[in-house]
């Protein structure tokens, strides 16, 4: 059998060369060009000259990290966290905070130009956030150090399953500033706690909560000993039975009380969430005759405030536990003009009993995958306005093309600085019928 020589593929991994950074992409990576390829470089900023080490290379692009900053941007600042570039939580602490907003707006503009053909966006002022202590919720991972036989706590590294041991986190709310030191002692005080796989934090308006997920049984007496050592409401989750709550967590916006369980999705930045809801009310200017369809409604975050002003609200959500909580929240707040339905919004809507042709306002708050499938099915011509709340600018820009092509004009758009110092871009956009 004849054998043919095949040259080995060269990945270019590990190569180091110097490039000029032109811009940031929508995830916060520096963008450069080198030998006909487009590069994405973690930690690099526009106008900088950097030496980059290649992590991955393909035919038309490469990815890399900074080896050395040759010429620094005027917007480069010293990160405030000692775990920066190890922990995968924050990725933009090296960029001045006002510049973070500017570059995120520019990234959104490029995506709208590409996907929706809109060249100029009607920006409104971004919703601001505190720079630190802004997260009311978080999730801590654990791992057992075999050499010391002790439980370590931390966050996952970027693009990795590796857990970085963390001593403190400045973006968590102040009530959790000692969480790592206190838990490190408490969880290593008894062998049964070695089965704790992760810890969920959530500071509600009524109490600060902490939920411990464990993979092996822990007896009630041992649980009680730990609970008395910690300054938070302690919950336990064995993965098999329902989590027991003596009192449900809750938050309040305006005069609406929202109860939830830690398994429900809520926005982790309480101040920005409240400002976001109030801005939505201001933008929509709902009247007593309006009928609103709120898709991806969760526990009723938008629905219940809108119900105070509109004639009727129909909220639709795919997660059954969120629908149950939204229904309960409507009852708790004495709201009788809001109904909630469970429905998989990626599926065919022909069987949707909740839909009718009387809705005149559409509100969308989807996950990162966006709302493309549902927008393709909805008779958009019946709506007067569409409010789209997005956590991914790519799917927002893509979906906006459908809305604009259905006869709408993008009248307002604003960033919501839900996650300072990260590449996450949260956006609110209002479309009104032409």
C-alpha positions as CSV (number, residue, x, y, z in Angstrom):
1,X,0.0,0.0,0.0
2,X,1.4,3.4,-1.0
3,X,2.1,5.9,1.8
4,X,1.9,9.6,1.2
5,X,3.7,12.3,3.1
6,X,1.3,14.6,5.0
7,X,2.7,17.7,6.6
8,X,1.8,18.2,10.2
9,X,-0.8,20.8,11.0
10,X,0.7,23.8,12.7
11,X,-1.7,25.3,15.3
12,X,0.5,28.3,16.1
13,X,-0.3,27.8,19.8
14,X,2.3,29.4,22.0
15,X,3.5,31.9,19.3
16,X,4.2,35.4,20.6
17,X,4.0,38.5,18.4
18,X,3.1,42.1,18.7
19,X,-0.2,43.6,17.5
20,X,-2.1,46.9,17.6
21,X,-5.6,46.6,19.2
22,X,-8.3,48.2,17.1
23,X,-11.5,47.7,19.2
24,X,-13.3,45.5,21.7
25,X,-15.7,42.8,20.7
26,X,-19.1,42.4,22.4
27,X,-17.5,40.1,25.0
28,X,-14.8,42.6,26.0
29,X,-11.9,41.0,24.1
30,X,-9.4,43.2,22.2
31,X,-9.6,42.8,18.5
32,X,-6.5,43.0,16.3
33,X,-5.3,41.9,12.8
34,X,-2.1,39.9,12.1
35,X,-1.0,38.4,8.9
36,X,-4.5,38.4,7.4
37,X,-6.1,36.9,10.5
38,X,-8.5,38.5,13.0
39,X,-7.4,38.1,16.6
40,X,-9.3,38.2,19.9
41,X,-7.1,38.9,22.8
42,X,-8.2,38.7,26.4
43,X,-7.2,41.7,28.6
44,X,-6.3,44.0,25.7
45,X,-7.7,47.5,25.1
46,X,-8.3,49.7,22.0
47,X,-5.3,51.8,21.0
48,X,-2.8,49.5,22.8
49,X,0.3,47.9,21.4
50,X,0.6,44.5,23.0
51,X,2.6,41.3,22.8
52,X,0.1,38.4,22.5
53,X,0.6,34.7,23.2
54,X,-1.6,32.6,20.9
55,X,-3.9,30.1,22.6
56,X,-5.7,28.9,19.6
57,X,-5.4,29.5,15.8
58,X,-7.6,28.7,12.9
59,X,-7.6,29.5,9.2
60,X,-9.0,33.1,9.5
61,X,-8.7,33.9,13.3
62,X,-6.7,33.4,16.4
63,X,-7.3,33.8,20.1
64,X,-4.7,34.8,22.6
65,X,-3.8,36.5,25.9
66,X,-1.5,39.4,26.7
67,X,2.1,38.5,27.2
68,X,3.1,42.2,27.7
69,X,1.5,45.6,27.3
70,X,4.0,47.6,25.2
71,X,1.9,50.8,25.0
72,X,-1.0,51.1,27.4
73,X,-4.4,52.8,26.9
74,X,-5.3,55.9,28.9
75,X,-8.4,53.9,30.0
76,X,-6.3,51.1,31.5
77,X,-6.7,51.0,35.4
78,X,-5.3,48.7,38.1
79,X,-7.7,45.9,38.9
80,X,-9.0,46.1,42.5
81,X,-9.3,42.3,43.1
82,X,-6.3,40.1,44.1
83,X,-7.9,37.2,42.2
84,X,-8.3,39.0,39.0
85,X,-7.3,37.0,35.8
86,X,-7.6,33.8,37.9
87,X,-11.2,33.9,38.8
88,X,-13.6,33.7,35.9
89,X,-16.1,36.2,37.4
90,X,-14.8,39.7,36.3
91,X,-13.0,40.2,33.0
92,X,-12.9,44.0,32.6
93,X,-11.5,45.3,35.8
94,X,-8.5,46.6,33.8
95,X,-10.8,49.1,32.0
96,X,-12.1,52.3,33.5
97,X,-15.8,51.9,34.3
98,X,-17.1,54.8,32.2
99,X,-15.1,53.4,29.3
100,X,-16.7,50.0,29.9
101,X,-20.1,51.6,29.1
102,X,-18.8,53.4,26.1
103,X,-17.2,50.3,24.6
104,X,-20.3,48.2,25.3
105,X,-22.5,50.8,23.5
106,X,-20.1,50.7,20.5
107,X,-20.3,46.9,20.4
108,X,-24.1,47.0,20.4
109,X,-24.0,49.6,17.5
110,X,-21.8,47.3,15.4
111,X,-24.1,44.4,15.9
112,X,-27.2,46.4,15.1
113,X,-25.6,47.7,11.9
114,X,-24.6,44.1,10.9
115,X,-27.8,42.2,11.8
116,X,-30.6,44.9,11.6
117,X,-29.2,47.4,9.2
118,X,-29.6,50.2,11.7
119,X,-26.6,52.6,11.6
120,X,-27.6,55.1,14.3
121,X,-29.1,54.1,17.6
122,X,-31.4,56.4,19.7
123,X,-29.4,55.9,23.0
124,X,-30.7,56.9,26.3
125,X,-28.6,57.2,29.4
126,X,-27.4,53.9,30.8
127,X,-28.7,52.6,34.0
128,X,-25.8,52.9,36.5
129,X,-24.7,50.4,39.1
130,X,-22.4,50.6,42.1
131,X,-18.9,49.5,41.2
132,X,-18.6,47.0,44.1
133,X,-20.9,45.2,46.5
134,X,-23.6,45.1,43.7
135,X,-24.4,41.3,43.7
136,X,-27.1,40.2,46.0
137,X,-26.8,36.6,44.7
138,X,-23.9,34.3,43.8
139,X,-22.7,30.7,43.7
140,X,-19.6,29.4,45.4
141,X,-18.0,26.2,44.3
142,X,-16.1,23.8,46.6
143,X,-13.4,21.2,46.2
144,X,-11.6,18.8,48.5
145,X,-7.9,19.4,48.7
146,X,-6.4,15.9,48.9
147,X,-3.1,17.0,50.4
148,X,-4.7,18.9,53.3
149,X,-8.0,16.9,53.4
150,X,-9.7,20.2,53.8
151,X,-12.6,21.8,51.8
152,X,-11.6,24.8,49.7
153,X,-14.0,27.4,48.4
154,X,-13.9,29.6,45.4
155,X,-15.1,30.4,41.9
156,X,-14.5,28.7,38.6
157,X,-11.7,30.0,36.4
158,X,-12.5,31.5,33.0
159,X,-13.2,28.9,30.3
160,X,-12.3,26.1,32.7
161,X,-13.8,23.7,35.3
162,X,-10.9,24.5,37.6
163,X,-11.9,26.1,40.9
164,X,-9.8,29.1,42.0
165,X,-9.6,29.4,45.8
166,X,-11.0,32.8,46.8
167,X,-10.5,34.7,50.0
168,X,-12.9,37.6,49.3
169,X,-15.1,39.0,46.6
170,X,-15.6,42.7,46.4
171,X,-18.6,42.6,44.1
172,X,-20.8,40.5,46.5
173,X,-23.1,42.5,48.8
174,X,-21.5,43.6,52.0
175,X,-23.5,41.0,54.1
176,X,-21.4,38.3,52.4
177,X,-18.0,39.9,52.7
178,X,-16.9,37.3,55.3
179,X,-18.6,34.4,53.6
180,X,-15.4,32.7,52.5
181,X,-13.6,33.0,55.8
182,X,-16.6,31.9,57.9
183,X,-17.5,29.0,55.7
184,X,-14.0,27.8,55.4
185,X,-13.9,27.3,59.1
186,X,-17.5,26.0,59.5
187,X,-17.4,23.5,56.7
188,X,-14.1,22.0,57.8
189,X,-15.4,21.6,61.4
190,X,-17.1,18.3,60.7
191,X,-16.4,15.4,58.3
192,X,-20.1,15.4,57.0
193,X,-19.7,18.8,55.5
194,X,-17.0,17.5,53.1
195,X,-20.0,16.5,50.9
196,X,-21.1,20.1,50.3
197,X,-20.6,20.6,46.6
198,X,-21.6,24.2,46.2
199,X,-23.1,27.2,48.1
200,X,-25.7,29.6,46.8
201,X,-26.0,33.1,48.2
202,X,-29.0,35.4,48.0
203,X,-29.6,38.6,50.1
204,X,-33.4,39.1,49.9
205,X,-35.1,42.2,51.4
206,X,-36.2,40.2,54.4
207,X,-33.1,38.0,55.2
208,X,-29.7,37.1,53.7
209,X,-29.9,33.4,52.7
210,X,-27.3,30.8,52.1
211,X,-28.1,27.4,50.6
212,X,-25.7,24.4,51.0
213,X,-26.0,21.7,48.4
214,X,-24.7,18.3,49.7
215,X,-24.2,15.0,47.9
216,X,-24.3,12.8,51.0
217,X,-26.6,12.8,54.1
218,X,-25.9,15.2,56.9
219,X,-27.8,14.6,60.1
220,X,-30.1,17.3,61.5
221,X,-28.1,17.8,64.7
222,X,-24.9,18.5,62.7
223,X,-26.8,20.8,60.4
224,X,-28.2,22.8,63.4
225,X,-24.7,23.2,64.9
226,X,-23.5,24.8,61.6
227,X,-26.6,27.0,61.3
228,X,-26.0,28.6,64.7
229,X,-22.4,29.5,63.7
230,X,-23.4,31.5,60.6
231,X,-25.1,35.0,60.4
232,X,-27.5,34.0,57.6
233,X,-30.6,32.0,57.1
234,X,-29.2,28.6,56.3
235,X,-31.0,26.2,53.8
236,X,-30.1,22.7,52.9
237,X,-30.4,20.9,49.6
238,X,-29.7,17.2,49.2
239,X,-30.7,17.1,45.5
240,X,-33.6,14.7,46.1
241,X,-36.2,16.4,48.3
242,X,-37.8,19.9,48.3
243,X,-35.7,22.6,50.0
244,X,-37.5,23.6,53.3
245,X,-38.1,27.4,53.8
246,X,-39.3,28.7,57.1
247,X,-39.9,32.0,55.3
248,X,-39.6,32.7,51.5
249,X,-37.1,35.2,50.3
250,X,-38.6,38.4,48.9
251,X,-37.8,41.7,47.3
252,X,-39.9,44.8,46.7
253,X,-40.1,47.2,43.8
254,X,-42.5,50.2,44.1
255,X,-45.4,48.7,46.2
256,X,-45.1,45.1,44.7
257,X,-43.6,42.3,46.9
258,X,-42.0,39.5,44.9
259,X,-41.5,36.2,46.7
260,X,-39.2,33.5,45.2
261,X,-37.2,30.4,45.9
262,X,-33.5,30.2,45.4
263,X,-34.1,27.9,42.4
264,X,-36.1,30.7,40.7
265,X,-34.3,33.1,38.4
266,X,-34.0,36.7,39.7
267,X,-31.7,39.5,38.7
268,X,-28.6,39.6,40.9
269,X,-28.2,43.3,40.9
270,X,-31.1,44.6,43.0
271,X,-30.6,48.3,42.4
272,X,-30.4,47.9,38.6
273,X,-33.3,45.5,38.5
274,X,-35.5,48.2,40.2
275,X,-34.3,50.9,37.9
276,X,-34.9,48.7,34.9
277,X,-38.5,48.0,35.9
278,X,-39.2,51.7,36.6
279,X,-37.6,52.6,33.3
280,X,-39.8,50.1,31.5
281,X,-42.9,51.6,33.0
282,X,-41.8,55.1,32.0
283,X,-41.0,54.0,28.4
284,X,-44.2,52.0,27.9
285,X,-46.6,54.6,29.3
286,X,-49.3,52.0,29.7
287,X,-53.0,53.0,29.8
288,X,-56.0,51.4,31.4
289,X,-57.1,50.1,28.1
290,X,-53.8,48.3,27.2
291,X,-53.5,44.5,27.0
292,X,-50.0,43.2,27.5
293,X,-48.4,40.0,26.5
294,X,-45.3,39.4,28.7
295,X,-43.2,36.5,27.3
296,X,-40.4,34.9,29.3
297,X,-42.1,36.5,32.4
298,X,-40.3,34.5,35.1
299,X,-41.8,35.1,38.6
300,X,-43.6,38.2,37.3
301,X,-40.8,40.7,37.5
302,X,-42.3,43.0,34.8
303,X,-45.8,41.6,34.7
304,X,-46.9,42.7,38.2
305,X,-45.8,46.3,37.9
306,X,-47.5,46.5,34.5
307,X,-50.7,45.1,35.9
308,X,-51.1,48.1,38.1
309,X,-51.5,50.3,35.0
310,X,-52.8,48.1,32.2
311,X,-56.2,46.4,31.7
312,X,-54.8,42.9,31.3
313,X,-51.5,41.1,31.5
314,X,-50.8,37.6,30.2
315,X,-47.4,36.2,31.3
316,X,-45.9,33.2,29.7
317,X,-42.9,31.2,31.0
318,X,-41.4,27.8,30.3
319,X,-40.4,27.0,33.8
320,X,-43.3,25.6,35.9
321,X,-41.9,26.7,39.3
322,X,-41.6,30.3,38.1
323,X,-45.2,30.3,36.7
324,X,-46.4,29.0,40.1
325,X,-44.5,31.7,41.9
326,X,-45.7,34.4,39.5
327,X,-49.3,33.3,40.2
328,X,-48.7,33.3,43.9
329,X,-47.1,36.8,43.7
330,X,-50.2,38.1,41.9
331,X,-52.4,36.7,44.6
332,X,-50.2,38.1,47.4
333,X,-50.3,41.6,45.9
334,X,-54.1,41.5,45.3
335,X,-53.6,41.6,41.5
336,X,-56.5,40.0,39.6
337,X,-55.8,41.2,36.1
338,X,-52.7,39.1,35.5
339,X,-52.7,35.5,34.5
340,X,-49.7,33.2,34.0
341,X,-49.2,30.2,31.8
342,X,-46.5,27.6,31.3
343,X,-45.4,27.2,27.7
344,X,-42.2,26.3,25.9
345,X,-41.7,29.4,23.7
346,X,-39.3,27.6,21.4
347,X,-42.2,25.4,20.2
348,X,-45.0,25.8,17.7
349,X,-47.6,28.3,19.2
350,X,-50.6,26.9,17.3
351,X,-51.7,25.1,20.5
352,X,-51.2,28.2,22.7
353,X,-54.6,28.8,24.4
354,X,-53.3,32.0,26.1
355,X,-52.9,33.9,22.8
356,X,-55.5,36.3,21.5
357,X,-55.5,39.1,18.9
358,X,-56.4,41.8,21.5
359,X,-52.9,42.4,22.8
360,X,-51.4,45.7,21.8
361,X,-48.1,45.7,23.8
362,X,-45.5,43.0,23.7
363,X,-42.8,42.6,26.3
364,X,-39.9,40.2,25.8
365,X,-37.2,39.2,28.4
366,X,-35.6,36.1,27.0
367,X,-32.5,34.1,27.9
368,X,-29.3,34.5,25.9
369,X,-30.8,32.4,23.0
370,X,-33.2,35.3,22.3
371,X,-36.7,35.3,21.0
372,X,-36.3,34.6,17.3
373,X,-38.6,31.5,17.2
374,X,-41.5,33.2,19.0
375,X,-41.1,36.4,17.0
376,X,-41.3,34.4,13.7
377,X,-44.7,33.1,14.8
378,X,-46.3,36.1,16.4
379,X,-48.6,38.3,14.3
380,X,-46.4,41.4,15.1
381,X,-48.7,43.7,13.1
382,X,-51.2,43.7,16.0
383,X,-48.9,45.3,18.5
384,X,-48.4,49.1,18.9
385,X,-45.1,48.7,20.8
386,X,-42.5,46.0,21.7
387,X,-40.2,46.2,24.7
388,X,-37.2,43.9,24.4
389,X,-35.0,43.3,27.5
390,X,-31.9,41.5,26.4
391,X,-28.9,39.8,28.1
392,X,-27.2,39.1,24.8
393,X,-26.6,41.9,22.2
394,X,-26.1,39.4,19.4
395,X,-29.5,37.8,19.7
396,X,-31.1,41.2,20.4
397,X,-29.6,42.7,17.1
398,X,-30.7,39.6,15.2
399,X,-34.2,39.6,16.6
400,X,-34.5,43.4,16.1
401,X,-34.3,42.8,12.3
402,X,-37.6,40.8,12.5
403,X,-39.3,43.5,14.5
404,X,-38.1,46.4,12.3
405,X,-39.1,44.5,9.2
406,X,-42.6,44.0,10.7
407,X,-43.1,47.8,10.6
408,X,-41.6,49.1,13.8
409,X,-39.0,51.8,14.5
410,X,-36.4,51.5,17.3
411,X,-37.3,54.6,19.3
412,X,-35.2,54.1,22.5
413,X,-32.4,52.0,23.6
414,X,-30.3,51.9,26.8
415,X,-27.6,49.8,28.4
416,X,-28.3,48.5,32.0
417,X,-25.0,48.1,33.8
418,X,-26.2,44.9,35.6
419,X,-22.7,43.4,35.8
420,X,-19.9,46.0,36.0
421,X,-16.4,44.8,35.2
422,X,-17.6,41.9,33.1
423,X,-18.2,41.4,29.4
424,X,-22.0,40.9,29.9
425,X,-24.2,43.5,28.1
426,X,-27.7,44.0,29.2
427,X,-29.9,46.2,27.0
428,X,-33.4,47.5,26.9
429,X,-34.9,48.5,23.5
430,X,-38.3,50.0,22.7
431,X,-39.8,49.6,19.3
432,X,-42.9,51.5,18.2
433,X,-45.1,51.0,15.2
434,X,-44.4,53.3,12.3
